[in-house]
Amino acid sequence: MREPGAGDRDRRPRGTLSAAGRGARLPGAHPHRRRRDRLARPGADLEQERPLSADRTSDDDIEDLLRRHAPQVLGALVRRYGHFDPAEDAVQEALIAAAAQWPEDGVPENPRGWLIRVASRRLTDRLRSDEARRRREETVAALTPADAFVAPPPGEGPTGQGGRAPSEDDTLTLLFLCCHPALTPAAQIALTLRAVGGLTTAEIARAHLVEEATMAQRISRAKRAVRGAEFRRPEPEDRDRRLAAVLQVLYLIFNEGYTATAGPELHRTDLAREAIRLTRAVRRLLPHEGRATGLLALMVLTEARTPARTGPGGELIPLDEQDRALWDRTAIAEGTALAEEALTQGPAGDYQLQAAIAALHDEAGRAEDTDWPQILALYELLVHRTPDPAAALGRAVAVAMVHGPRAGLAEVDALAGAREGRHYRLDAVRAHLLERAGELGAARVAYRAAADGTLSEPEARYLRMRADRLVP
């Protein structure tokens, strides 16, 4: 089964795991009309998988439910059968079926078990139809845990009555599998974003600034590389080697959720929440690991500002103009405590430093109360630790807030000269600093360049609005 290329439609159903914007649905999927096409009913056996609950559930609730269960279902299939690539295909078919049936028929009492059963049937059918059926069935038997022959598959049986519910364990195991040492760091990130984060190949390609076909090939090669790898939690030594990649992937998933790289919505709540949930799970596994604690603190402190980031029409509101009374003070208290704890868990790393910066922003009652000298000092430490362009750009902003817009512009111009090509965030920061310096004509040009460079509709609207209100 080949990975979709740039000219193919992604197999993930719109409106469940892969939609670039919330609210999209499969063609014809209507909550009050029964679908008869083959997409909604890919097999007759689904008629026997009628949901057990007749309660209606909103499409958004179902979308969140499917996103939460997808990596758990994939983990269960890989654990049981050992075939990563065809298992993912089977899971996608089950998700398509659920997206079509559940809005009308209601969510089953055990949605994960429903998805596992349907996906298992799809995968079994594929394995049986293969020319090497006998060899593959022997492999399945060899890789199936001994208790799978006497106990229900993970997630199917009721807890306490012989059922196993390793949902979190399977998701974490899948997360570490995707960060297998046989893969390059780029391949680890791409595979995890696809299998655990639920991003489409196109979204992952945009985040990495490469062509979709190139990213599809990278993901396909990564799947082949982990084929046959034992589905189990890594030993402590191996786990520590993979942890950096795991945390980086979770950071990227959160960033895509907090500020979507494309589409009509600024914030993808489902992705941001999933990243926080998985990071909490990693921290429970490694409670004394400062990097995991710091990353969780950074996510919680950043997500706490979400209620004030957009206006009534979905328009973007920048940090210095937000109504801070809307910020989630409970989350800020939790994030600040985590940030302080992270700094006691060994030398300060990238995530700990970023969490400390986020805490300083969140603790300021007004934008003018922000402790910019302390933030600049933290950025100085951060840029010496990491080559991340975002950290360097954040330092340039801090320089401008401490030493004035001209000093910040000099830093931005130096960054622009060191990069091949331009990034819209660089233009956006430059426009803001030019506006503060009184160069309104140049600021207007920079705002428009930034608006033309982003695929995020809310960001583009905001940048064009800033440009239009300037009189050169």
N, C-alpha and C positions, 0 to 999 in steps of 0.2 A: 504494500500500500504506500504510494508515494506521498510525500509532503506537498501541499498545494503551492504552486508557484505564483508569480506576480499576476498572471492572467486568470488564475482560478479563484472561485469563491471559497472563502474560508468555511470549513465545515462547522464551525461553532455557531449555534443558533443565535441570530440577532435577538436582543432583548433578554437573553439569559446571561451567558458568560462572556460574550465577545462584543456586545454592542458598544460602539464608540460613544454613544450617548444613551442615557436612560430612556426607557419608555418605548424603544423600538420593538416591533413584534415580527414574528414570522409571517410571511405573506398569507393572508386569509385567516390568521389565528385570531378569532374573536371569542370573547368570553361567553357569548350567548349563542354560538352557532357551532354545531358539531362538524369537525373536519372529516372529509372522506378521502382526501388525496393520500398518495403513498408516503409523502413526507411525514404526515401526522401519524399514519398507521403503517410503519414499515414492515410489520409482520402480524399474522393473525393471532399469534400468541399474546399480543398486547390486550386483546379482548378479555383474556383471563386475568390480566393484571389491573382490574378496576380498582381505583383508589377506595380505601376503606371509609373515608370521611366524605360526607356530602356537603360539608361547609364550603362556601365560596371564599376564595382568597384573592387578594389583589395581585395584578401582574407584578408589581414591584416587590411584594412579599415573596412571590414565587421565584422571582429573579434572585433575590438575596438568598433564598433557601437553596436554590440550585448551585449558586456560586459557593456557598458554604460546604455543600456536600460533594461537589465535583472532585476535589483532590482526595477526599476520603474514599470515594468510590473507586477512583483510579488506583489508589494505594491498595485497596482490597483486591482488585483484579490482578495487579502485578504480583502481590503476595501469593495469590492462589494459583496463577497460571504462569507467571514469569515471562510474559511477552509484552514489553512496554509499548511498542508502536501500535500493534493491533488492539491492545487493551485501550489505548487512548481513543482509537477510532470507535470502538464499541461503546465507550462512555459517552462520546459525542452523540451517537445515535440514540442512546437512552435519554440524554438531555433534550434532544429534539422531540422525542416522544412525550416527555414530561411537559415541556413547554407548550405542546399542543393540547394535551389531555387535561392537565391539572387545573387550568383556569376554568374549564367547564365542569369537570367531574368532581373537583375537590382534591385536596392534598391527601395522600394516604397517611395512615396512622404512623407508618414507619417509612418515611420517604427515602432514607438511605438504603434500606433493604429493598424497596421497590426498584430503585435505580440499579442496585447491584444485581438483582435477578434479571432485569431486562438486559443490562450490559453483558452479563455472563452468558445469556442465551445468544446474543449477537456474536460474542467472541467464540463461543463453542461452535456455532454454525460455520464460522470462517475457518476455524482449525480443522473441522471435519471435512470441509470441502477442498482442503488443500491437497495437492498431489502427494505430499509427504505426510498424509494423515497419520499413519501408524507411528512414524518417528516422532511427530509432534505430540501425540497422545502419550507416548512413553515419557517424553520430556515433562509434560504437564503432571503426570503421575509422580515423577521423581521430585519435582519442585513443590508439590502440594504438601503442606504441613500435615503431620500424622493425625493431628486432632481434627483436620478438616473432613476426615472420613467418618467421624463419629459425632461431630458438632456442626452446627450451622455455620456458613461462611460469615466473616466479620460483618456485623451490623444487621444480620437477618433475624437472629433469634432474640427473644426478650431477655434483658439482663436479669441474671439471677435464675434463669431457667435453661441454662445450657448455652445461651447466646453469648457472643463475644462482641464487644463494642469498642474496638481500638481506634475510634475515629481520630482522636488527637495523635495517638501513637503512629497511626498509619500516615497521617499528613506530615508529621515530623520526619518519619522514615523516608517518605517520598521526597521531602525537601532535601535531606542529606544525600539521597541517591542521585538527585539531579545535580548535586555539587560533587560528584565522584571525582577523585583525583586523576582519573584517566582523561578527563575533559579539560580543555583550556578554560581559563577564567571566563572568556567571552561566551563559550559554549555552555558553561555552567549557568550563567545568568540567563541566557536565552532560553534554555530548556526549562528552568524553574519558572520563569515568567510565563511560559506557555502551559506547563503541566500543573503548577501549583497556583500561580497568580491569575490564570484565566485570561491573559492578554492574547489577542490575535497576533498572527505573524506580522501583519502590517503595523500594528501598534508597537511591537517590539522593534521592528525595523526603524520606525520613526524615532524611537528613544535612543537608538544607537547610530542614527544618521547614516544608514546604509539602505540599499535597495531591498525591496520585499523579497525578490527572488534569491538574493544573496543570503538573507536571514533564513529563508525556508530551507536552503541547502545546509546552513549551519545547524539548524535544529534537527534536520534529518540525520546528519552525521552524528550528532550528539546522541540521538536515540539508538543508532547502531552501536555506538561505543559502549553504552550501558546495557546492551542486550546480553542477557545471561547473568548479569550481576545479581548477587544474592540480595533479596529484599529483606534487610534487617537493619536495626539501628547500628551505626558504626561503633567500633570499640573506642574508648576514650582518646587514645593517641591519634587515631584516624579522624575522629570527630573534631578534635582541635585543629587539625590541618584544614578541614573543610569549613570551619566556622566562619572564617573571614568572608568566604564566598557566599555562605548562607545569609549572613547579615547584610552584605552588599545587595543581594537580591531583594531582601525584604525592604531595604531602604529605597530601592528603585520602584518597587511595587507601591510603596506608600507615596512616593513623589508623584507617580502617575495618577494616583487617586486624589491627592491633594490639589494638584494642578494638572489637569488632563492635557496631554500634548496636542490633542485635536478634538474636534466635535463641538456641539452646541453648549455643553455644560462645563463650567469651570472646575467643579468638584465631583469626583466619582466616589460617592460615599462607600459603595460596596468594596472597592479596592482598598481604600484607606483603612476601613474597619478590618478587612481580612489581613492586611499587613500588621496591624496592631495585635490582632488575635494571635497570629503566628509568632510574633515577637514575644508576646507574653508566654506562649508555650515554650519557646526556646529558653527564656529566662527561668521558667520553672525547672527546666532540665539542667540549666547551669546558673544557679542563683547567685554565685559569687563571681561570675564573669562580668567585668566592668564594661566590656564592649556591648554585651547584650543589654545590660541595665541602662547604659547610656543611650543606646538606640531607642529603647522603649521610652525613655524620658523625652528624647527629642520628638518622637512621634506624638506622644500625649500632649506635650506643650504646644506643638504646632497645630494639632487638630483642635485644641481648645479655642482657637480663634475663628474656627469655621463659621459660627453663627453671624459674625460681623463682616465676613469677606465679600458678601454679595448684597445688593440692594433688592427692593421688591420685584424689579424686572429681571433679576439675575445678573445685573451689571456688577463688574468688579469694583471693589472698594480697596484702595491700597492701605497698607498697614498704618501709616501715619494719619489716615482719615477715618479709621474705623471707630465705631462706638464701643469702647472697651467695656462698657457695662454689659454688653451682650456676650462677652467672653465667658467660657465655662470655668468658673473659679474653682470648682471641685477638681476638675481635670488639671488646672494649673497647680493646685496644691499637691496633687499626686505627682505630677511631672517634676515639680521642684524638689520634692523629697527624693524621687528617683535620681535626679541629676546630682544631688548632694551625695547620695549613697554611691553612685557610680564613680565619683571622684575619690572615694576611699578604697575602691577595689583595684588598686594597682595604678601604674602610670597613666596619666590622662591621654587617651587616644582621640581619634577623629570624632567619634560619636559623643564621647564625654564632653569635648570642647564645644561641639555644636549644640549639645543640650544646655550647656552653661550659657551660651549666647541666647538661645531661645528663652531661657528662664529670665534673663535680664530684660528682654523685650516684654515678657508677660507680666513681670512684676511692676513695670512702670504704669502708674495710674493714668498718665497722659503721655502723648508722644514726646512732648518737650521734657519730660522727666526721665527719659531713657538715658542710661549710663553709657554714653557712647565711648568715652575713653576706655572704660573697662572692656567694652565689646571689641574695640580696636586691638587692645592688648591680647584678647583671646584669639582674634583673627590672625594676629602676628604669629602666635604659636601654631595655629592651624595650617597656615600656608607653608610653614616650614616642614610640616609633617606630610602633606598631601599635595599632589600636582593638580587636584581637582580645580577646573576653571571656575566653578561656582563659588568655591571658597575665596579665590583671588578676586572675583567680582564683588563678593560680600565685603572683603577687606577694602576695596576701592570706595564703596559706599561709606564705610566707617571712617575712612580717611577724610572724605568730603564732609561728614557730619562733625568731625573734630577740628579739621584744619581749613575747611571751606571748600566750595565747589570747584575752584580752580585746581586745587591739589588733587581732588578726586578725579577731575577730567584728565590730568596728567597720568594718573594710574590707569584709567580706562584706555587712554590712547596707547599706553605701553602694552596693555593686554591685547588690544586690537592688532598691534604690529607683530605680536608673537604668535598669533593664530593664523592658520590657513583658512581663508574665508571668514565670513562674519556670522555671528549668531544674534538672533533678534533680541535676546536679553542684554547683550552688550550695547546694542543700539538704544534699547529702552532706558538703561541706566544713563547712558551718555545724554539722551534727550532730557531726562529729569535734571541732570546736573547743569546742562546748558540753560535750561529754563531758570534754575536757581541763580545762575550767573548773569542772567539778563540778556542772553543771546537768543532771542525769541525766534528769529528766522531760522537759525541753525537747529534750534530745538524742534521746531515744527517739521523740518526735513527728517530729523532723526526719529521722531515719533512715527512718521509715516513709513519709514524704512523698517522700523520694528514691527509695525502692524502688518506690513507685507510679508514679513518673515515668519510669522507665527501661524499655525494651523488651528489654534484655539480661538473660537469665535468670540467668547467674552473678552479675552485679552485683546484681540484685534479691535473690537468695538471701543474698548477703553482707550487704547492708544490713539485711535483716530479721533476720539472725542477730545483728548488732550491736545492733539495737533490742531483741531479746528477752532479751539477756543483761544489759541495764541494769535495775536496780531503782529505780523512781522514789522 
